Amino acid sequence: MQCWRTASAAQVQWGDRASLSIGTVGGGALGDERPYHAVAELREYVATALACGVEDLALFDLSGVLARKNPQEWINALADTRAAPSLPQTRRRSRLLKAGIKTGGSAIGWYGRLRRPR
């Protein structure tokens, strides 16, 4: 998930005025966007954006939400989710560093592999 990079950049550039479109629930405007498959996925993106300081979030679109089995669950995910305690990339890096140390590998090596462009 790279939502945190986008949310962080928006917050740095626009501060309290930052806004973020966090994805689609239905077909999307172009029809080829990948929609959320589960409410948990949406909650993770919302929590990440909020952790980055972006509170003005948009989800597309209402017709996609209403077409789901439990539309209220999707609305609640957008409205009631709290900020994540840490960013996903930070948690992942921490797990990799711990794994590297436990297996006798170098934590710096794990971090270096994580930072390499793909």
C-alpha positions as CSV (number, residue, x, y, z in Angstrom):
1,M,0.0,0.0,0.0
2,Q,1.4,3.4,-1.0
3,C,-1.5,5.5,0.3
4,W,0.7,6.8,3.1
5,R,3.1,8.4,0.6
6,T,0.4,10.2,-1.2
7,A,-1.4,11.2,2.0
8,S,1.9,12.4,3.6
9,A,2.8,14.5,0.5
10,A,-0.6,16.1,0.4
11,Q,-0.4,16.9,4.1
12,V,3.0,18.4,3.7
13,Q,2.0,20.5,0.7
14,W,-1.5,21.7,1.8
15,G,-1.6,21.1,5.6
16,D,-5.1,21.2,7.0
17,R,-6.5,21.9,3.5
18,A,-5.2,18.5,2.2
19,S,-7.8,16.2,0.7
20,L,-7.5,12.7,-0.7
21,S,-9.5,10.5,-2.9
22,I,-8.9,7.1,-1.4
23,G,-10.4,4.8,-4.0
24,T,-13.5,3.3,-5.5
25,V,-16.2,0.9,-4.2
26,G,-18.0,0.5,-7.6
27,G,-16.8,0.6,-11.1
28,G,-15.0,4.0,-11.0
29,A,-15.1,6.8,-13.5
30,L,-13.0,4.9,-16.1
31,G,-14.4,1.5,-15.4
32,D,-11.0,-0.2,-15.0
33,E,-10.0,1.0,-11.5
34,R,-9.5,-1.7,-8.9
35,P,-12.3,-1.4,-6.3
36,Y,-12.1,-2.3,-2.7
37,H,-13.0,-5.9,-2.2
38,A,-13.7,-5.7,1.6
39,V,-14.6,-3.2,4.2
40,A,-11.3,-4.0,6.0
41,E,-9.3,-2.9,3.0
42,L,-11.1,0.5,3.0
43,R,-10.6,0.9,6.8
44,E,-6.9,0.3,6.4
45,Y,-6.7,3.1,3.8
46,V,-8.8,5.5,5.9
47,A,-6.7,4.8,9.0
48,T,-3.5,5.4,7.1
49,A,-4.7,8.7,5.6
50,L,-5.8,9.9,9.0
51,A,-2.5,8.9,10.5
52,C,-0.8,11.1,7.9
53,G,-3.0,14.0,9.0
54,V,-5.4,14.1,6.0
55,E,-8.9,14.2,7.3
56,D,-10.8,15.3,4.2
57,L,-11.4,12.0,2.4
58,A,-13.5,11.1,-0.7
59,L,-14.6,7.6,-1.7
60,F,-16.1,6.9,-5.2
61,D,-18.9,6.4,-5.5
62,L,-22.1,6.2,-3.6
63,S,-23.7,3.9,-6.2
64,G,-20.9,1.4,-5.6
65,V,-21.5,1.6,-1.8
66,L,-25.3,1.2,-2.2
67,A,-24.8,-1.9,-4.4
68,R,-22.9,-3.7,-1.6
69,K,-24.6,-6.2,0.7
70,N,-24.2,-3.9,3.7
71,P,-23.8,-0.3,2.6
72,Q,-23.9,1.1,6.1
73,E,-20.8,-0.9,6.9
74,W,-18.9,0.9,4.1
75,I,-20.2,4.3,5.2
76,N,-19.2,3.6,8.8
77,A,-15.7,2.6,7.6
78,L,-15.3,6.0,6.0
79,A,-16.9,7.9,8.8
80,D,-15.9,6.1,12.0
81,T,-12.4,4.7,11.4
82,R,-9.7,6.2,13.6
83,A,-6.1,7.0,12.6
84,A,-3.6,4.1,12.6
85,P,-1.1,4.1,15.4
86,S,1.7,3.9,12.9
87,L,2.1,3.9,9.2
88,P,2.0,0.5,7.3
89,Q,5.5,1.0,5.8
90,T,6.9,1.7,9.2
91,R,5.3,-1.5,10.7
92,R,6.6,-3.6,7.7
93,R,10.1,-2.2,8.0
94,S,10.1,-3.0,11.7
95,R,9.0,-6.6,11.0
96,L,11.8,-7.0,8.4
97,L,14.4,-5.6,10.7
98,K,13.4,-7.9,13.5
99,A,13.4,-10.9,11.1
100,G,16.9,-9.9,9.9
101,I,18.2,-9.7,13.4
102,K,16.6,-13.0,14.5
103,T,18.1,-14.9,11.5
104,G,21.6,-13.5,12.1
105,G,21.3,-11.2,9.0
106,S,22.2,-7.6,9.1
107,A,19.4,-5.1,9.9
108,I,21.1,-2.7,7.6
109,G,21.0,-5.2,4.8
110,W,17.2,-5.7,5.2
111,Y,16.7,-2.0,5.3
112,G,18.8,-1.5,2.2
113,R,16.9,-4.2,0.2
114,L,13.6,-2.5,1.3
115,R,14.9,0.9,0.0
116,R,16.1,-0.3,-3.4
117,P,13.9,0.9,-6.3
118,R,12.0,-1.8,-8.0
